[in-house]
C-alpha cells in the first residue's frame, strides 16, 4: 500500500498498489497530452487542431477525476460514515459543489 501526503493537505490516503498505478498511469498520459499541446503551440499548429487536442486532454482529466472520486466514495467516505464521522459527507458535498462549477 502506498501512503501519500501533500504539503497542502492534512489528511492522507493509503491506496492499494492497483489504485496507485492506475491513477499514475492516467496522469502520465495527461502529462504527455499537455506536452504535446505545448509542442503544437510552439510549432504554430492550426488553432482547431490545438483545440481538439486540448479537448481530449480535458476529457482525460475529467476521467481521472471521476475515477478518483469513485475510489474516494468507495473507501474514504464509506469507512468514515461507518465509523460515525458524519462530517465526511459535508466534505464530500462541498467537494462536489466545487467540481461542478
trRosetta pair geometry for C-beta under 8 A, 3 or more apart (Angstrom, degrees):
i j d omega theta_ij theta_ji phi_ij phi_ji
1 14 4.8 24 163 178 127 106
1 15 6.7 160 -162 75 76 36
1 16 6.2 -50 -109 -105 79 39
1 17 7.0 -102 -89 -41 34 71
2 14 7.0 154 74 -156 41 57
2 15 5.0 -21 61 61 97 92
2 16 7.9 19 18 109 86 8
2 17 6.8 113 -21 -94 101 53
2 20 4.4 73 25 -86 145 153
3 12 5.9 25 -173 164 90 132
3 13 7.8 169 -144 83 54 35
3 14 5.2 -27 -93 -99 74 78
4 12 6.2 171 78 -156 51 87
4 13 6.0 -12 52 58 99 79
4 15 6.7 20 -5 1 115 112
5 9 6.8 -145 -159 77 62 102
5 12 4.6 -39 -82 -99 90 110
6 9 4.9 65 60 19 91 104
9 12 7.4 134 113 -72 118 51
13 72 8.0 -63 -119 -108 152 80
13 75 7.7 93 -158 107 110 134
13 76 6.5 -55 -115 -72 113 121
15 19 4.4 -125 -173 88 103 118
15 20 4.5 131 107 -60 126 87
15 23 7.4 -60 -163 13 161 136
15 71 7.8 22 -125 166 101 143
16 19 4.6 93 53 8 83 102
16 20 6.8 -148 89 -5 42 88
17 20 5.7 -57 -147 39 29 114
17 21 6.2 27 157 -17 65 109
18 21 6.0 -57 -145 38 27 108
18 22 6.3 27 157 -20 63 109
19 22 5.9 -58 -147 36 29 110
19 23 6.3 23 158 -15 65 109
19 71 5.8 114 -143 -135 127 146
20 23 6.2 -62 -150 38 26 106
20 24 6.2 19 158 -13 64 112
21 24 5.9 -58 -142 42 29 108
21 25 6.0 35 157 -25 65 107
22 25 5.7 -53 -147 33 27 114
22 26 6.6 27 155 -17 61 104
22 67 7.0 -131 133 170 119 145
23 26 5.9 -54 -152 35 32 110
23 27 6.4 28 153 -16 66 108
23 64 7.1 90 -144 -152 72 93
23 67 7.0 -173 -93 111 78 125
23 68 6.5 76 -116 -83 119 94
24 27 5.6 -56 -145 40 33 111
24 28 6.2 38 155 -23 67 104
25 28 5.8 -53 -149 33 28 112
25 29 6.7 28 153 -17 62 105
26 29 5.8 -58 -154 36 32 111
26 30 6.4 30 151 -18 67 107
26 60 7.0 176 -170 176 89 93
26 63 6.9 -143 -148 103 131 100
26 64 4.6 158 138 -97 136 98
26 67 6.9 167 -34 42 165 150
27 30 5.5 -53 -145 38 35 112
27 31 6.2 40 154 -23 66 105
27 64 6.6 91 -70 -127 68 144
28 31 5.6 -51 -146 35 30 115
28 32 6.5 33 153 -19 62 104
29 32 5.6 -54 -153 35 32 113
29 33 6.5 35 149 -21 65 103
29 60 6.3 -129 111 -166 108 143
30 33 5.5 -51 -151 33 35 114
30 34 6.5 34 152 -19 66 103
30 57 6.1 103 -150 -155 76 83
30 60 4.9 -179 -92 118 90 124
30 61 5.7 95 -132 -73 139 77
30 64 6.5 -35 -42 -36 145 144
31 34 5.8 -53 -149 35 32 111
31 35 6.5 33 152 -17 64 104
32 35 5.7 -52 -148 37 33 111
32 36 6.3 37 151 -22 64 105
33 36 5.5 -55 -152 34 32 116
33 37 6.5 34 151 -20 65 102
33 53 6.8 -178 -171 177 91 91
33 56 6.4 -140 -150 105 137 99
33 57 4.1 172 127 -95 131 98
33 60 6.2 139 5 32 160 153
34 37 5.6 -49 -149 33 35 112
34 38 6.5 38 151 -20 64 102
34 57 5.9 109 -68 -143 68 147
35 38 5.6 -51 -150 35 34 114
35 39 6.4 36 151 -20 64 104
36 39 5.6 -53 -150 35 32 113
36 40 6.5 38 150 -23 64 102
36 53 6.3 -126 111 -171 110 139
37 40 5.5 -49 -151 30 35 115
37 41 6.7 34 151 -17 65 100
37 50 6.2 94 -151 -154 84 83
37 53 5.1 177 -90 116 90 122
37 54 5.7 89 -125 -75 142 76
37 57 6.4 -56 -34 -24 137 149
38 41 5.8 -54 -154 35 34 110
38 42 6.3 32 150 -17 66 108
39 42 5.5 -55 -144 40 34 113
39 43 6.0 17 159 -6 68 113
40 43 6.0 -67 -143 49 26 100
40 45 3.8 -44 -171 16 88 143
40 49 6.6 -149 -161 113 136 104
40 50 4.9 169 121 -97 134 90
40 53 6.3 143 -9 38 160 157
41 44 7.7 34 -180 -72 31 29
41 45 7.0 -60 -64 31 28 95
41 50 6.4 77 -68 -121 75 141
45 49 5.0 -100 158 83 114 126
45 50 5.4 136 90 -55 114 95
46 49 4.6 83 68 5 87 111
46 50 7.2 -165 90 -7 44 86
47 50 5.8 -61 -154 37 32 109
47 51 6.2 31 153 -20 68 108
48 51 5.3 -49 -143 37 37 116
48 52 6.4 41 156 -23 66 101
49 52 5.9 -51 -151 32 30 111
49 53 6.7 26 152 -13 62 106
50 53 5.8 -59 -152 39 33 109
50 54 6.2 34 151 -20 68 107
51 54 5.5 -53 -144 37 32 112
51 55 6.3 36 154 -22 65 104
52 55 5.7 -50 -148 33 31 113
52 56 6.6 33 151 -19 62 103
53 56 5.5 -51 -150 34 35 113
53 57 6.5 35 151 -18 65 103
54 57 5.6 -52 -148 36 34 111
54 58 6.3 39 151 -21 65 105
55 58 5.5 -51 -147 36 32 115
55 59 6.4 35 152 -20 64 103
56 59 5.7 -51 -149 35 32 113
56 60 6.5 34 151 -19 63 104
57 60 5.6 -53 -149 36 34 113
57 61 6.4 33 152 -18 66 104
58 61 5.7 -54 -148 36 32 110
58 62 6.4 34 151 -19 64 104
59 62 5.6 -52 -148 36 32 113
59 63 6.5 36 151 -21 64 103
60 63 5.6 -50 -150 34 33 113
60 64 6.6 39 149 -22 63 101
61 64 5.4 -46 -150 32 37 116
61 65 6.5 39 150 -19 65 102
62 65 5.5 -51 -149 36 35 113
62 66 6.4 37 152 -20 66 102
63 66 5.7 -50 -147 34 33 112
63 67 6.5 32 154 -17 64 105
64 67 5.9 -59 -152 37 29 109
64 68 6.2 24 155 -15 66 110
65 68 5.8 -57 -142 41 30 108
65 69 6.0 29 159 -19 66 110
65 99 6.8 153 176 -141 136 125
66 69 5.8 -56 -143 39 27 110
66 70 6.2 31 157 -21 63 108
67 70 5.7 -55 -148 35 28 113
67 71 6.4 27 155 -16 63 106
68 71 5.8 -55 -149 38 31 110
68 72 6.2 35 152 -24 65 107
69 72 5.4 -52 -146 34 32 115
69 73 6.4 30 157 -18 65 103
69 95 7.9 174 -118 130 102 126
69 99 7.5 22 -83 -87 141 170
70 73 6.0 -55 -149 35 29 107
70 74 6.3 20 157 -12 64 112
71 74 5.9 -63 -144 43 29 108
71 75 6.0 -4 167 7 67 116
72 75 6.6 -76 -139 50 20 89
72 76 5.1 -29 -163 34 66 120
72 77 6.3 67 140 -18 72 101
72 92 7.7 164 129 -112 117 100
73 76 7.6 -33 -73 56 13 81
73 77 4.7 -23 -138 33 46 137
73 78 7.0 70 156 -30 53 90
73 92 7.1 85 -98 -136 84 136
74 77 7.6 53 6 46 16 96
74 78 6.0 -12 -173 -4 28 131
75 78 6.5 -63 -131 39 5 103
75 79 6.1 -3 168 -11 52 116
76 79 6.1 -66 -146 39 20 107
76 80 6.2 12 162 -14 62 113
76 88 7.0 -164 143 -157 88 131
77 80 6.0 -61 -145 39 26 107
77 81 6.2 24 159 -17 65 109
77 88 5.6 167 -127 145 62 121
77 89 7.2 89 -153 -84 103 59
77 92 5.6 43 -105 -71 128 141
78 81 6.0 -56 -145 37 27 108
78 82 6.3 27 157 -17 63 108
79 82 5.8 -58 -150 38 28 111
79 83 6.3 18 154 -12 64 112
80 83 5.6 -63 -146 44 32 107
80 85 3.9 -70 -177 66 92 121
80 88 3.8 97 109 -33 147 161
81 84 7.7 62 -178 -61 30 14
81 85 6.9 -88 -72 61 28 70
81 86 7.2 65 -121 -97 68 49
81 88 6.3 -116 -55 68 70 127
81 89 6.8 69 -89 -52 106 102
85 88 4.9 65 115 -17 102 111
86 89 5.8 -37 -174 20 59 112
86 90 7.4 57 136 -12 72 98
87 90 5.2 -47 -158 35 53 115
87 91 6.3 57 144 -22 73 101
88 91 5.4 -51 -149 36 36 116
88 92 6.3 40 151 -22 66 102
89 92 5.5 -50 -147 34 34 113
89 93 6.4 33 154 -17 65 104
90 93 5.8 -54 -147 38 31 110
90 94 6.3 32 153 -18 64 106
91 94 5.8 -55 -148 37 30 111
91 95 6.4 32 152 -20 63 106
92 95 5.6 -55 -149 36 31 113
92 96 6.3 32 153 -19 65 105
93 96 5.6 -51 -146 36 32 112
93 97 6.5 36 154 -21 63 104
94 97 5.7 -52 -151 34 32 114
94 98 6.6 31 152 -17 63 104
95 98 5.8 -57 -153 36 33 110
95 99 6.3 31 152 -19 67 107
96 99 5.6 -55 -144 37 33 111
96 100 6.2 22 159 -15 66 113
97 100 6.0 -64 -144 40 27 105
97 101 7.5 52 153 -48 58 86
98 101 6.2 -29 -164 -12 36 114
